[in-house]
Amino acid sequence: MSLIINTNVMALNAQRNLAGTNLKLGRALEKLSSGLRINRAADDAAGLAISEKMRSQIRGMRQGSRNAQDGISMIQTAEGAMSEVHELLQRMRELAVQAGNSTLSTQDRTAIGAEIQSLKTEIDNIANRVTFNGLSLLTGALATLNNGTGTAAVGTALATGATAVISAVDVSEAKPGATYTLTRVGGAGAGTALRLSNDLDSILIDVTADATIGADGTMILNFNGGGHSLKLTLSGAAGKTAANVYDDLNGLTVVTAAGAGGATFRVGADVGQDISVTFTDIRTTNLGGGTKISTIVTDDQNVSTITKANTLLGSIDTAVVEVSAQRAKLGAAQNQMEAAVNSLGVVVENLSASESRIRDADIAQVSSELTARQIMQQAGVAVLSQANSTSQNVLRLLQQ
C-alpha cells in the first residue's frame, strides 16, 4: 500500500458520502417542515402533474359548491316573495267571491274593488322590488337581450376611416324594452365624449381624442350608471381614433328586449356542469291566462257587477296556478342544487384524499428517515475526521 499526502482519496470518499447524506437530511427536514412529500417537481415529476390536476378539480368543485349555495339563496329570495304574492292572490280571490253575492250595494262593490286594485298594485310592486345582487328576479328581465332591431346591433359597420364593425353589444345589465341612443357631445367632429341615453337617464363617458382601436383591432366602450349598463365592442380597423368612432356612433340606437328570465349556475369544475333556472314574470300583466289581471283591474269598478266578479275570479284562479307552477319549479331547482352541493362535497372529500396520498408526506416514515440520516451524518463526520488524520502516518517515516 502506497502512502501519499497530496491526494487523500479516503477523505474525498468520505466527503462525497457525507455530502449525499447532508442532501438527504435536508430533504427530510424540508418534508417535515412543509408536511409535503412533493415540494418541487424533481421530488416526483409524475406525481406533481397528477396532483396539480386533482387540485384544479378540487378548487373548481369547491367554487361550484359555493356557486350552488349562492343560487339557492337567489331561489329562496324569489320564492319567498312569490309566497307573499300567493297570499295577495288568495285575498283577491276571497274578495272576488264576496263580490259574487247580490246582497252588496254599489258602495260595497266600490270598496271591494278599491282593495282589489291596491292588492294588484302591491303584486306589481313586489315583482319590481325583488332583486338579488341588483338582478330583477320576478319581472322576466333577468336576461335582457339586444333584440337586433337597433341600428347599433351586432354587425353594424362603422363608416369613417378604415372599416370596422360592432362585434358585440352586451346589454345583460341594461333595462329591458328600452331604446338607447348614442350621441356625441358637441355634435359630430367635436368633443371627446359620447352619451348614452333613453327616455329617463343618460350616461356620459369620456375618451381622449387620440385614443385608437388597439393593435389587436378592438375597442371597448363601457357605459354604466343609473341602473343601466351597456358595453359596445368594436373590432377591425386598427388605428381608428376615438373621434372616428364617435362620429360613426353618433345618432345610432340600441333596442333591448326582456329575455326569458333564465339564470345559469355553474355547479361543477368544468364547462357544461350547469343548472339552469327560469324566473318567470309574475307581474299582473303576465298573470291570469287569456285575460290578464292587469286588464281587468284598472280601477275600483273591477267587481261592480257579478259578471265582472266572475271574470276576475277565473283570472285569479289561473294566476294562482301559474304562480304555484313557478314556485314548484323553483323548489325543484333548489332541491337539485342542494343535491349538487352534497355530491360535490363527497367528490371533493375523495379527491382530496387521493391528492393527499400523492402529495402529502408520511410523517412517521420521514421522521424515521430523519433519524437515520442524522446518525449517518454523525458517522460521516467521524469517518471524515479519521480519513483526514491518516496522512499524518507519513510523518512517522520522516522521524529520525
Secondary structure by P-SEA (a helix, b strand, c coil): cccccccaaaaaaaaaaaaaaaaaaaaaaaaaaaccccccccccaaaaaaaaaaaaaaaaaaaaaaaaaaaaaaaaaaaaaaaaaaaaaaaaaaaaaaaccccccaaaaaaaaaaaaaaaaaaaaaaaccccccccccccccbbbccccccccccccccccccccccccccccccccbbbbbbcccccccccbbbbbcccbbbbbbbccccccccccbbbbbbbcccbbbbbbbcccccccaaaaaaaaccbbbbbbbccbbbbbbcccccccbbbbbbccccccccccccccccccccccccccaaaaaaaaaaaaaaaaaaaaaaaaaaaaaaaaaaaaaaaaaaaaaaaaaaaaccccaaaaaaaaaaaaaaaaaaaaaaaaaaaaccaaaaaaacc
